[in-house]
Amino acid sequence: MDAANGDYLRGTLKTIVLRLLAQQGRMYGYEITQAVEERTGGELTLTFGALYPVLHKLEDEGLLVTQSQEVDGRLRKYYLLTPTGSEVAIRKADEFERFIQLMRLLIRPTPDVAFGQ
């Protein structure tokens, strides 16, 4: 994907992070970036500059909490969903699925879809 697709990624970043944490339980920042890259076959790359502000915002909103753990002599910060965060993750994924369906109708209309009527 080209650089213009960063706009799409930024618009869905909260949903992506919430969904990954809902699936994995807990993750640290680098792990999140790698999961996005691996699951998309390298088509999407998530930078730390984009990720960490979203993680902090989700924490401020009470949707996730952090746990620190020492790994190889360094403190690693893990992110986990709160119960509210788990509910929001489900809702946001459902909303995004619906959005994708609507975009398909706009981008690839079927012959029976009449525009402007």
Phi and psi in degrees as a GROMACS rama.xvg file:
@    title "Ramachandran Plot"
@    xaxis  label "Phi"
@    yaxis  label "Psi"
@TYPE xy
-86.4903  177.274  ASP-2
-61.2763  -30.086  ALA-3
-61.5008  -25.0579  ALA-4
-72.4278  -10.1091  ASN-5
-59.3301  -30.5296  GLY-6
-61.7865  -42.661  ASP-7
-66.0465  -41.4607  TYR-8
-63.7694  -45.5545  LEU-9
-59.7048  -37.8841  ARG-10
-71.5799  -16.2593  GLY-11
-118.745  7.16093  THR-12
-60.2789  -42.3708  LEU-13
-58.9342  -46.1008  LYS-14
-62.1087  -42.9569  THR-15
-60.8345  -49.2884  ILE-16
-63.8752  -46.2098  VAL-17
-60.4741  -42.8415  LEU-18
-66.1802  -43.5428  ARG-19
-61.3152  -44.3184  LEU-20
-66.35  -34.3196  LEU-21
-65.1494  -35.9887  ALA-22
-80.0998  -37.266  GLN-23
-97.0322  -18.5713  GLN-24
93.216  -66.1627  GLY-25
-148.328  145.688  ARG-26
-148.359  155.923  MET-27
-105.302  166.686  TYR-28
-52.3093  -53.1634  GLY-29
-59.1151  -38.8617  TYR-30
-61.689  -38.4753  GLU-31
-65.0444  -46.0863  ILE-32
-61.5089  -39.5026  THR-33
-69.2623  -37.343  GLN-34
-62.8724  -41.295  ALA-35
-63.0686  -46.292  VAL-36
-64.8841  -44.9126  GLU-37
-65.8385  -44.5382  GLU-38
-68.4833  -23.2765  ARG-39
-103.712  11.5475  THR-40
59.8181  31.5439  GLY-41
81.9558  1.43151  GLY-42
-70.7474  -31.0923  GLU-43
-118.411  134.017  LEU-44
-123.348  126.523  THR-45
-103.95  121.071  LEU-46
-87.2412  156.358  THR-47
-64.2377  -33.6811  PHE-48
-63.6191  -26.6853  GLY-49
-90.4388  -36.0965  ALA-50
-71.2451  -51.4058  LEU-51
-64.0836  -38.1033  TYR-52
-60.4721  -35.9592  PRO-53
-68.3558  -43.1096  VAL-54
-60.1364  -44.0691  LEU-55
-65.7095  -38.9829  HIS-56
-65.0565  -43.6372  LYS-57
-63.3496  -35.9903  LEU-58
-66.9901  -44.2052  GLU-59
-60.8313  -33.6119  ASP-60
-80.5811  -1.70149  GLU-61
77.978  18.8423  GLY-62
-93.8821  -17.5413  LEU-63
-146.168  161.779  LEU-64
-128.945  167.072  VAL-65
-116.643  153.554  THR-66
-132.491  132.87  GLN-67
-101.791  140.399  SER-68
-142.863  137.558  GLN-69
-78.6688  127.056  GLU-70
-133.722  119.827  VAL-71
53.2796  41.2579  ASP-72
78.6735  4.0367  GLY-73
-122.096  150.576  ARG-74
-84.6129  124.769  LEU-75
-111.595  133.817  ARG-76
-98.9578  120.754  LYS-77
-101.276  147.502  TYR-78
-112.698  134.018  TYR-79
-133.876  147.529  LEU-80
-75.5084  143.788  LEU-81
-81.9779  170.112  THR-82
-55.3317  -41.3556  PRO-83
-64.3543  -40.5092  THR-84
-60.5492  -37.4127  GLY-85
-64.2592  -41.3893  SER-86
-65.2648  -43.0157  GLU-87
-66.4611  -36.5593  VAL-88
-59.6834  -43.6811  ALA-89
-64.8377  -47.119  ILE-90
-62.8793  -45.0115  ARG-91
-65.3249  -38.2751  LYS-92
-64.3444  -42.325  ALA-93
-63.5152  -43.3408  ASP-94
-63.0334  -39.61  GLU-95
-69.6227  -39.1246  PHE-96
-57.7784  -44.0207  GLU-97
-64.4276  -40.8353  ARG-98
-60.3162  -42.9455  PHE-99
-61.0386  -42.6786  ILE-100
-59.6802  -44.6104  GLN-101
-66.3155  -39.0421  LEU-102
-64.223  -38.2475  MET-103
-61.8673  -38.2205  ARG-104
-63.841  -35.1341  LEU-105
-78.2368  -39.612  LEU-106
-81.1519  -40.7418  ILE-107
-125.613  69.9209  ARG-108
-66.3541  145.456  PRO-109
-79.5921  159.149  THR-110
-57.5764  -26.1925  PRO-111
-83.7265  -2.20951  ASP-112
-91.5944  114.961  VAL-113
-102.238  122.309  ALA-114
-88.5962  143.216  PHE-115
78.6708  14.3318  GLY-116
